[in-house]
Amino acid sequence: MADPAALRVLIVDDDPAMVALIRTLLLAGGYQRVTVCTSAAAALAHAGEADLILLDHQLPDDTGIDLLPRLIGRPSPPSVVMVTGEGNETLAAAALRAGAEDYLVKDGQLRDLLPQIVERVRRHRALEEAQTAVERELVRAERLAAIGEMTVTLHHEINNPLMSASAEVELLLADRSINGDRREGLTSVRESLLRIRDIIKKAGDLRQASSEDYLAGLRMINLGSAAEAGIHHRGRALLWIADEATARLAALILRHEGFTVERVGSARELTSGAARLGVTLVVVSAPGASDPAQAFSGFRPDRSRDYALVALIAGDTSAARAAGADRVLPLPFDPATLSEELLSAVASRLGP
């Protein structure tokens, strides 16, 4: 979901003027896959074809609140944003409790707020997809590591006796007095020993498997070394990221780009780690990161530092730069562009 044009948006509203406005706003934002339904029944029929549903509350055959649980209760549910003419706090709270991503009122702010909310939902879905890919990749990496351990054991425990057995068979076959059925049997044994050798080699080769793109524009981890993958070593990156899923994804992307990644759990650890030689990037999204003053509490980066400092902030990002960040990225970040943003921050401070 890296490309806005890939997001499938379903507008559920029976007001032609409102549908025209919403469609215009979406198309202007690059969202090209937009369809319209005018009833709850039609919305249920087409919900499986949507990533995001902009849902009106007052529909001819049902209410949005009653329809919402049925829309998001399906496998691989769409995200739902309530868009209604009722600026009612009780209704808004009910929609959010029922699972809506957000709530919009059809008023003068709709034109400004709708594009922002749709983009945030798109990024959130892209982040979830990337996190799922990370989990699959971690499982795969663990399996390959286990295969690697098994291969080492096989080589250690089997290779020596295998070579001894093969040598004995070759010596017997070299004896010209052996012929007929016995020579044929020894030849068969030699072929079997060679197959065992090849099987052990294939098991070892599985450790070299590498991953390809999981999402459009987002290349994931290569399980080989950075040198094998042709990746330039970019130094050490320190991560102070409270959310585990976000931290895993950021670490995976950075490792693929050639960074050695170290996670820290406090401002004190971050301060100590950032003072070491070789640190070229610090990424902060700590508890309270929606308040930059809290996020950087206890961590005061030196203005003459050699590393780039990037803050991942949910909410207002205006004060983060004043707190010391070279680059401020909103949460949820777009996984397809995170790598580019982080590399740009490092290049701006250190040069390419």
C-alpha positions in Angstrom: 0.0 0.0 0.0 3.0 2.3 -0.6 1.3 4.0 -3.5 -1.9 6.1 -2.8 -3.2 5.0 -6.2 -3.2 1.4 -5.0 -5.6 2.2 -2.0 -9.1 1.0 -2.8 -11.6 3.5 -1.4 -15.3 2.8 -1.1 -17.6 5.9 -0.5 -20.9 4.8 1.2 -23.2 7.9 1.0 -26.6 8.6 -0.7 -25.9 12.4 -1.0 -24.7 13.0 -4.7 -23.2 16.4 -3.8 -21.2 15.0 -0.9 -20.1 12.0 -3.0 -18.9 14.4 -5.7 -16.9 16.5 -3.2 -15.3 13.5 -1.5 -14.4 11.9 -4.9 -12.8 15.2 -6.0 -10.7 15.4 -2.8 -9.6 11.8 -3.2 -8.6 12.1 -6.8 -6.7 15.3 -6.1 -4.7 13.3 -3.5 -3.7 10.6 -6.0 -6.3 8.1 -4.8 -7.6 6.7 -8.1 -9.4 3.5 -7.2 -12.7 5.1 -5.8 -16.1 3.4 -6.0 -19.5 4.5 -4.6 -22.3 2.7 -2.8 -25.6 4.5 -1.8 -26.9 1.8 0.7 -25.9 -0.4 3.5 -26.7 -3.5 1.5 -24.5 -2.5 -1.3 -21.7 -1.6 1.1 -21.8 -5.1 2.6 -21.7 -6.6 -0.9 -18.6 -4.5 -2.0 -16.7 -4.3 1.4 -14.4 -7.1 0.4 -13.2 -5.1 -2.5 -12.2 -2.0 -0.4 -9.2 -1.1 1.8 -10.9 2.0 3.2 -14.6 2.8 3.6 -15.8 6.3 4.0 -19.1 5.6 5.7 -22.1 7.9 6.1 -24.2 7.5 9.3 -27.6 8.1 7.8 -28.2 5.6 5.0 -31.6 4.7 3.4 -31.6 1.1 4.8 -29.5 1.3 8.0 -27.3 3.5 10.1 -23.5 3.6 9.8 -23.0 2.7 13.5 -25.1 -0.5 13.1 -23.4 -1.3 9.8 -19.8 -0.8 11.1 -19.4 -4.1 13.1 -20.5 -6.1 10.0 -18.0 -4.3 7.8 -14.9 -4.8 10.0 -16.0 -8.2 11.4 -14.9 -9.9 8.1 -11.5 -11.5 7.4 -8.9 -8.9 6.2 -11.3 -6.1 7.2 -11.2 -2.7 5.6 -10.4 0.5 7.6 -13.6 2.6 8.2 -13.8 6.3 8.7 -17.3 7.7 9.7 -18.2 10.7 7.6 -21.5 12.2 8.9 -23.5 15.4 9.1 -24.1 14.9 12.8 -21.3 16.6 14.8 -22.2 14.6 17.9 -19.6 13.6 20.5 -21.6 10.7 21.6 -21.9 9.4 18.1 -18.2 9.9 17.5 -17.2 8.0 20.6 -19.6 5.2 19.7 -18.0 4.9 16.2 -14.5 4.8 17.6 -15.5 2.2 20.2 -17.1 0.1 17.4 -13.8 0.0 15.5 -13.8 3.1 13.2 -10.4 4.5 12.4 -11.6 8.1 12.7 -14.7 10.3 12.6 -15.3 13.3 10.3 -18.1 15.8 10.3 -19.5 17.2 7.1 -18.7 20.8 7.8 -16.3 23.5 6.6 -13.2 21.6 7.8 -14.0 18.5 5.7 -12.1 19.7 2.7 -8.9 20.1 4.8 -9.3 17.1 7.1 -10.4 14.4 4.8 -7.1 14.2 2.8 -5.1 14.2 6.0 -7.1 11.4 7.6 -7.1 9.2 4.4 -3.3 9.6 4.1 -2.9 8.6 7.8 -5.1 5.5 7.3 -3.1 4.6 4.2 0.2 4.8 6.1 -1.2 2.9 9.0 -2.3 0.0 6.7 1.1 0.1 4.9 2.8 -0.1 8.3 0.7 -3.1 9.4 1.4 -4.9 6.1 5.1 -4.3 6.6 5.0 -5.4 10.2 3.3 -8.6 9.1 6.1 -9.1 6.5 8.7 -8.6 9.2 7.1 -11.2 11.4 7.1 -13.7 8.5 10.8 -12.8 7.8 11.8 -13.2 11.4 10.2 -16.7 11.4 11.9 -17.5 8.2 15.3 -16.3 9.5 14.9 -18.4 12.6 14.2 -21.4 10.5 17.2 -20.8 8.3 19.3 -20.3 11.4 18.1 -23.7 12.7 18.9 -25.2 9.3 22.4 -23.7 9.5 23.0 -25.2 13.0 21.7 -28.6 11.7 24.1 -28.3 8.7 27.1 -27.7 10.9 26.1 -30.7 13.0 25.7 -32.8 9.9 29.0 -31.8 8.5 30.7 -32.5 11.8 29.0 -35.8 12.7 28.6 -37.3 9.2 31.3 -35.8 6.9 34.3 -37.6 8.5 32.7 -41.1 8.6 31.2 -40.4 5.1 34.6 -39.7 3.7 36.1 -42.8 5.4 33.4 -45.0 3.9 33.8 -43.4 0.5 37.6 -44.0 0.7 37.1 -47.7 1.6 34.7 -48.2 -1.3 37.1 -46.6 -3.7 39.9 -48.9 -2.5 37.7 -52.0 -2.9 36.7 -50.9 -6.4 40.4 -50.4 -7.3 41.0 -54.2 -6.6 40.8 -55.8 -10.0 40.0 -59.2 -8.5 36.6 -57.9 -7.5 34.0 -58.3 -10.3 30.5 -59.3 -11.1 27.7 -58.8 -8.6 30.1 -57.6 -5.8 31.6 -54.8 -8.0 28.0 -53.8 -9.0 27.0 -53.6 -5.3 30.1 -51.5 -4.4 29.3 -49.1 -7.3 25.8 -48.8 -5.9 27.1 -48.0 -2.5 29.5 -45.4 -3.9 26.5 -43.7 -5.7 24.5 -43.7 -2.4 27.4 -42.1 -0.5 27.7 -39.4 -3.2 24.0 -38.7 -2.9 24.3 -38.3 0.9 27.2 -35.8 0.3 25.0 -33.8 -2.1 22.1 -33.7 0.3 24.3 -32.3 3.0 25.6 -29.6 0.6 22.1 -28.7 -0.4 21.1 -28.2 3.2 24.0 -25.9 3.6 23.1 -23.9 0.5 19.7 -23.1 2.1 21.4 -20.7 4.5 22.3 -18.5 1.5 18.6 -17.8 0.6 17.8 -14.1 0.4 14.5 -12.3 0.5 13.0 -10.0 -2.2 10.5 -7.2 -2.1 7.6 -7.7 0.2 5.8 -4.4 -0.6 6.0 -2.1 -3.6 9.0 0.1 -3.0 10.1 -1.7 0.2 12.9 -4.1 -0.1 13.3 -6.3 3.0 16.2 -8.1 4.6 18.9 -10.1 2.8 20.0 -12.9 5.2 23.5 -12.9 3.7 26.1 -10.4 4.9 26.2 -6.8 3.8 29.3 -7.5 1.8 27.6 -10.5 0.0 24.6 -8.3 -0.8 26.8 -5.5 -2.1 25.6 -3.1 0.7 27.9 -0.3 1.9 28.4 -0.4 5.7 26.9 2.9 7.0 27.9 2.7 10.6 25.9 2.1 13.8 22.3 3.1 14.3 20.8 3.5 17.8 17.1 3.0 18.1 15.0 4.3 21.1 11.6 3.1 19.9 9.0 2.2 22.5 6.6 0.3 20.2 7.9 -3.2 19.6 6.4 -3.7 16.1 7.7 -0.3 14.9 11.2 -1.0 16.3 11.4 -4.3 14.6 10.4 -2.9 11.2 12.8 0.1 11.5 15.7 -2.2 12.6 15.0 -4.6 9.7 15.0 -1.7 7.1 18.2 -0.2 8.6 20.1 -3.6 8.6 19.2 -4.1 5.0 20.6 -0.6 4.3 24.0 -1.6 5.9 23.7 -0.2 9.4 24.6 -2.1 12.5 21.5 -1.7 14.7 21.5 -1.4 18.5 18.3 -0.8 20.5 18.3 1.1 23.8 15.6 1.4 26.4 16.2 4.7 28.1 17.6 8.2 27.6 20.6 7.3 29.8 21.5 4.3 27.5 20.9 6.5 24.4 23.2 9.3 25.8 25.9 6.7 26.6 25.6 4.9 23.3 25.5 8.0 21.1 28.9 9.1 22.6 30.6 6.1 21.1 32.6 6.2 17.9 30.9 4.9 14.8 27.4 6.0 15.6 26.0 7.7 12.5 22.2 7.6 13.1 19.9 7.9 16.2 16.2 7.3 15.8 13.9 8.3 18.7 10.3 7.4 19.2 10.2 7.0 23.0 7.3 6.9 25.4 5.6 10.3 25.3 6.9 10.9 21.7 3.7 12.8 20.9 5.2 15.5 23.2 8.7 16.2 21.9 9.8 17.8 25.2 9.0 14.5 26.9 10.4 12.4 24.1 13.8 14.1 24.5 13.7 14.4 28.3 17.0 13.3 29.6 18.6 13.2 26.2 20.3 16.4 25.0 22.2 15.7 21.8 25.4 17.7 21.3 25.1 20.2 18.5 28.5 19.2 17.2 27.6 15.6 17.0 28.6 13.4 14.1 25.4 11.4 13.9 22.0 12.3 12.4 19.1 12.5 14.8 15.6 11.5 13.5 12.4 11.8 15.6 9.3 9.7 14.8 6.5 11.7 16.3 2.7 11.1 16.6 0.7 14.3 16.6 2.1 17.8 16.4 5.7 17.7 15.1 6.5 21.4 15.2 8.5 21.3 18.4 10.6 18.3 17.6 13.3 20.1 15.6 13.7 22.6 18.5 14.4 19.7 20.7 17.4 18.7 18.6 16.2 16.5 15.7 17.7 16.8 12.2 14.6 15.2 10.6 11.1 14.8 12.0 8.8 12.1 10.5 5.2 11.6 11.4 3.7 8.5 12.9 2.6 6.2 11.4 5.5 6.5 9.0 5.3 5.3 5.5 7.5 2.1 5.4 8.1 2.5 1.6 9.9 5.9 2.2 11.4 5.4 5.7 14.7 4.1 4.3 15.0 7.0 1.9 14.3 9.5 4.7 16.8 8.0 7.1 19.6 7.8 4.5 18.9 11.4 3.5 19.2 12.6 7.1 22.6 10.8 7.4 23.8 12.2 4.1 22.8 15.7 5.1 24.8 15.6 8.2 27.8 13.4 7.2 27.8 13.6 3.4 27.0 10.7 1.1 
